[in-house]
Amino acid sequence: MGKNWAGKLPALHKPRQFFPAPRMSSLPEILHEQLLTAGPQPFAQVMEQALYHPEHGYYGPGPRRIGRQGDFFTSVSVGPLFGRLLAMQAVQEWQALGEPGDFTIIEQGAHDGQLAEDVLSALGDRPPRYLIVEPNPRYREAQAQRLGARVQWVGSLTELQTGPQHGFFLCNELPDAFPVHLVRWDGGRWRELYVDAAFQFVEGDFSSPEVAVEVEKLPTDLQTGHTLEINLAMLVWIRELAQAAFRGAIFIADYGLDAEEFFADTRASGTIRRYRQHQMDGKVLEDLGDCDLTTHIDFTRLIEEACRQGLKQREYDLQGRLLGRLALPWLKSLEGQGLDAATMRQFQSLTHPAFLGRSFRCLVLDKSRE
Ligand SMILES: C[S@@+](CC[C@H](N)C(=O)[O-])C[C@H]1O[C@@H](n2cnc3c(N)ncnc32)[C@H](O)[C@@H]1O
C-alpha cells in the first residue's frame, strides 16, 4: 500500500544551514513550514501526515479510543458480536479448504486489537492462527499487550508472499483511512487539488501519471466544481493483497458507494469528512492531526481492480443483509432460547438500515491460486 509511517514523503522541508530549526509543536505548524518551503502539495500528502505523522498524526502515536468516548463508532466498537460473526465465517472458510493446518486469520487495520480479541474468544480452542498486518510499532505494542502469545505480526502485505498458504483475510474500515488525492471538475477538465501554506485548496495539474490514469475513468458531464477522491493507495493495497500466497477468502467491510453514486449532484463536494467527538463536517484542512479524516470507498473500482488481479467477487452487499445471512444458521440454532438483550442490541446496530446496516457494505472475495 502507498502508506508509510515514518517520513517516506519527499523531503519538503530543507534543513536550515545556520540556525537550528525552531521546535514545532503542532502538525499545522510543521505543515505550514513545509508548504511555505516547497509550495502547494497534493492533498494526499497533507492527509498522509494528518493521519500518520508518527508524533502528530491522528493515528501516528498510538491507538486512540473508538466508540462512545472516541470520535466515531465502528462495527467493532458496537460490541463483540461482529467478531463472533466473523469467527463463524472463518471457521466456514477453514472447513471449505479441508481444515488445513496452516490456516490463518489475517487482519489489517487491527487498531487496539479489539476485533482480534473478539474473534479469538469466539473461536475458543479452535485452531486458526491469527496474524496482524501492522506497520506501526506502537500499535503492535498495544495489540501485543492485549492479545499475548496467540497472535503473530508482519509489517506489510508483501511479507505474505511466501505464506501462509491458507487463510481468511479481514479488515473493517481500513481503506477509508487511506490518504486520497482530490480532483475537481472545472467545467471543461478535471484538475487536482493541492494545499497551499494558507491551508487553502488550489488547483493544479495531476501530480502523477497514476492520478491521470484514474481521472480518465471519470465522467465529464458533472456540474462545475464537482469534487471526487482518487484512492490510489486502495488500488496498491488490493494488488498487494492479491499477491499474498494464501488461498481462501478476503472480507472487507467499509462505508462506501458504487461508482455511479459518487457522481450524484448531492455528492458534488465529495465524501471526504473529518470526525471529532462524533461530529462530522467538511472542514478537512482545519485542526489537522486532531481529527480523523476519512472517505467513502469506491467499491466499483475496488471490485474491478480485485478481479483484474485474479480475485473473484463472491458476495457484495449492504452490511445489514450480508451479516444477516451470515448469522442465520446461528440464529436458527438459538431458536426457542432467544438472544440476550445486549447481543440483540448489537445485532440491530450492525444490521439495521438506520444504524450501520445500510451505510456499510461488505465485500467477500475468493482468493484461489492456480
Ligand atoms: C478507522 S480505523 C478502524 C479500526 C478498526 N479496524 C475498527 O474497525 O475499529 C482505521 C485503522 O486502520 C489503520 N491503518 C491504516 N493504514 C494501515 C496499514 N497500512 N496497515 C495496517 N493498519 C493501517 C489505522 O492505524 C487505524 O487503526
Ligand as a Chemical Component Dictionary entry (heavy atoms), coordinates in Angstrom:
data_LIG
# 
_chem_comp.id                   LIG 
_chem_comp.type                 NON-POLYMER 
_chem_comp.pdbx_formal_charge   0 
_chem_comp.three_letter_code    LIG 
# 
loop_
_chem_comp_atom.comp_id 
_chem_comp_atom.atom_id 
_chem_comp_atom.alt_atom_id 
_chem_comp_atom.type_symbol 
_chem_comp_atom.charge 
_chem_comp_atom.model_Cartn_x 
_chem_comp_atom.model_Cartn_y 
_chem_comp_atom.model_Cartn_z 
_chem_comp_atom.pdbx_ordinal 
LIG C1  C1  C 0  -10.956 3.748  11.065 1  
LIG S1  S1  S 1  -9.740  2.876  11.964 2  
LIG C2  C2  C 0  -10.527 1.292  12.113 3  
LIG C3  C3  C 0  -10.026 0.499  13.273 4  
LIG C4  C4  C 0  -10.660 -0.887 13.482 5  
LIG N1  N1  N 0  -10.455 -1.740 12.331 6  
LIG C5  C5  C 0  -12.131 -0.775 13.804 7  
LIG O1  O1  O 0  -12.950 -1.121 12.940 8  
LIG O2  O2  O -1 -12.496 -0.359 14.909 9  
LIG C6  C6  C 0  -8.510  2.604  10.714 10 
LIG C7  C7  C 0  -7.308  1.848  11.227 11 
LIG O3  O3  O 0  -6.503  1.446  10.106 12 
LIG C8  C8  C 0  -5.146  1.544  10.481 13 
LIG N2  N2  N 0  -4.306  1.540  9.262  14 
LIG C9  C9  C 0  -4.218  2.461  8.301  15 
LIG N3  N3  N 0  -3.342  2.071  7.360  16 
LIG C10 C10 C 0  -2.867  0.866  7.733  17 
LIG C11 C11 C 0  -1.959  -0.069 7.165  18 
LIG N4  N4  N 0  -1.322  0.171  6.040  19 
LIG N5  N5  N 0  -1.729  -1.222 7.813  20 
LIG C12 C12 C 0  -2.348  -1.500 8.968  21 
LIG N6  N6  N 0  -3.229  -0.654 9.564  22 
LIG C13 C13 C 0  -3.486  0.512  8.950  23 
LIG C14 C14 C 0  -5.103  2.823  11.307 24 
LIG O4  O4  O 0  -3.959  2.867  12.131 25 
LIG C15 C15 C 0  -6.380  2.650  12.136 26 
LIG O5  O5  O 0  -6.085  1.910  13.294 27 
# 
loop_
_chem_comp_bond.comp_id 
_chem_comp_bond.atom_id_1 
_chem_comp_bond.atom_id_2 
_chem_comp_bond.value_order 
_chem_comp_bond.pdbx_ordinal 
LIG C1  S1  SING 1  
LIG S1  C2  SING 2  
LIG S1  C6  SING 3  
LIG C2  C3  SING 4  
LIG C3  C4  SING 5  
LIG C4  N1  SING 6  
LIG C4  C5  SING 7  
LIG C5  O1  DOUB 8  
LIG C5  O2  SING 9  
LIG C6  C7  SING 10 
LIG C7  O3  SING 11 
LIG C7  C15 SING 12 
LIG O3  C8  SING 13 
LIG C8  N2  SING 14 
LIG C8  C14 SING 15 
LIG N2  C9  SING 16 
LIG N2  C13 SING 17 
LIG C9  N3  DOUB 18 
LIG N3  C10 SING 19 
LIG C10 C11 SING 20 
LIG C10 C13 DOUB 21 
LIG C11 N4  SING 22 
LIG C11 N5  DOUB 23 
LIG N5  C12 SING 24 
LIG C12 N6  DOUB 25 
LIG N6  C13 SING 26 
LIG C14 O4  SING 27 
LIG C14 C15 SING 28 
LIG C15 O5  SING 29 
# 
